[in-house]
Amino acid sequence: MEQPRQRDEAGVRRFVEHMAMLFADWGFPRMAARVLMVLTASDEPALTAGDLAARLGVSPAAISSAVRYLIQLGLVTREPAPGSRRDLYRLLDDAWFEATLTKMTLFRAVADLAAEGADAIGDSTGPSAARIAQMRDYFRFVHAELPALLDKWQTTTAGGGTIPRRRRTLTDRRAGSTRT
């Protein structure tokens, strides 16, 4: 029988930094990406700003704007630390699902604005009309197809996947169900 692998702290630090670089290359703020990856790789349910700063080798002040950004994206939540004036930061359960769900309104807004742009350009046969129509059609498609994909993810993870708590599916949310 194969022995369970032990946690490799140096490997975890490399993962955090490499993933943060990848996110930064995509336009994500570097410190926010580092904080996100520390929370992702942490076995503790939540960490303080001091904990995050110590793990990243930065000052607690450097953590403040990063966690604020992550909270706005819907990836992280802030909770009071019992018996303390400090806050705890926790990665949301199924954070990637929640962040994608939040972005659905953005996809709809882009599709609607692209439709306005297509109307403004009119039935031109120029390249701008084709580009804007393609943009509109793409975001309409993504907005229409994403709910089924998100529901499939929820169904897949509900049957013993890696997500500890089952969240309501997108279909449940639209129907106003309270099932959890």
N, C-alpha and C positions, 0 to 999 in steps of 0.2 A: 504494500500500500504506500502511496506517495505521501511524503511528509508535507504538512501545510507550510507554505512559505511565510517567513517572518517579514514583518514590516521593515523596509529599507528606508530609513529616514533621509539619507543622502539622495536616494532615488526619488523619494517624495518631493524633496526640495527641487530637484531637477525638473520633475513633472510640473510643479507649480510655476517655475520660471519659464519653461518652454511653452506651456499652454498660455501663460500670460503674454508672452511674445507673440504667439499666434493671434490671440484676441486683439492685441495692440496693432498688429498688421492689418486687421480688419477694421480698425478705427475705434476700438474700445479703449478707454483710458487705461494706461498701463497699471497704475496702482489699484484701480477698481478690479482689473483682471487678476492681479496678484491676490487681492483679498478674497475674491470669488473662489479662486482655486485653493487657497488655504482652507476656507470653509468647506469646500467640496472634499478635500483630502483629510479633513479632521474627523477623528472618531468621537470627539466631544459633541454634544448636541448644539452647543452655542459657545461663542468666545467673546471676551471683552475686547475693547479697542486696544488695551494693553497687551492682551494675549496675541492679538493679530500683529501688533507692532513688534513684539518680541520675536515672533516666528518669521517676520519679514525683515527684521533688522532695520526698522525705521522708527520714527517718533510716533507716538499716539496721535499727534496732530495730523500727520500724513494720512491717517486712516479715516478721519472724519469725512472728507469730501468723497472718498471712495465708497464708504458704506451708504452715504446719502444717495449717491448715484445708483448703487445696487438696489436700494429700497425703492427708488423711483421706477426702476425697471421691473420690479416685482419679483426679484430673485432672492432677496434677503429681507428679513424682518428684524425689527428692534424690539427687545423685551426688557423690562426692568429686572435687574439682578436682585433676587430676594435678600432683604436685609442690607442693601448697599445702595449708594447713589449712582453706581455705575450701570451701564446698559450692557445687555448681551445681544450679540448679533447671530442670527441663525439662518442658514440656508433653508428656503422653503421646501417642503416635501414636493417632489416632482417639479422642481423649479423650472426646468426647461419647458415642460408642458405649460406651466403658468405663464412664462414669459412669451411663449408663442401665442397663447390665447390672448394675451394683452395686445400683441401686435396685429391681431386680426382687424381691429378697428383702423389701424394704420393702413393695412392693405386696402380696405374699403375706401378710405379717404384718398389714397393715391389713385385708385381706379376712378373714383368720381371726378377728381381734378383732371386726370388724363382725358376723361370723356369731355370735360369742359374745353380742354385744349384742342381736342379733335373737332369739336363743334366750331371753335373759333377759327381753325384753319380751314374748315369746310371740306368739300370733296376734292381738294387739290390732289393731283397725282404726284406731287413732289415728294422727296424723301422725308420731309418733316411730318407730313400727314401719315405716312406709313409707320414711322417710328413711334409717333404718339398713339396711333391706333394699336400698334403692337403692345405698347406699354399698358394701355387701357385693358386690352384683352387678356394680357398676362395676369395683371392684378385682379381682374374679375374672376379669372380661372382659379387662381390661388385662393382667393377669398371663398369661392364656392366649394372647392375641393378640400380645403384644410379641415373643416369640421369633421368630415368622415375619417380623415387620417388621424386626427386627435382622438376621436372616439375609438378607433382601432387600437391606438396606443394604450388608452385606458383599459380596454378590454383585455389586451395582451398582458399588461402588468397586473391586472386584478387576479389573474390565475396563478399567482405564485412568483411573479416577477420580482424585480429588485426594489420596487417602491414600497416603503413600509406601510403607508396609509393610503387607502383608496379615496380618491377625490371624486366628486360628481363629474360625469362626462359632460361634454359640451351640449349634447342633446338634452340631458337632464337639466342643465342650467337654463337652456332656452325654454323648456317646458315649465320651469319654476319648481321642479321637484326638490325635495329636501333629502333625498337618499344620499348617504355618504358611503 
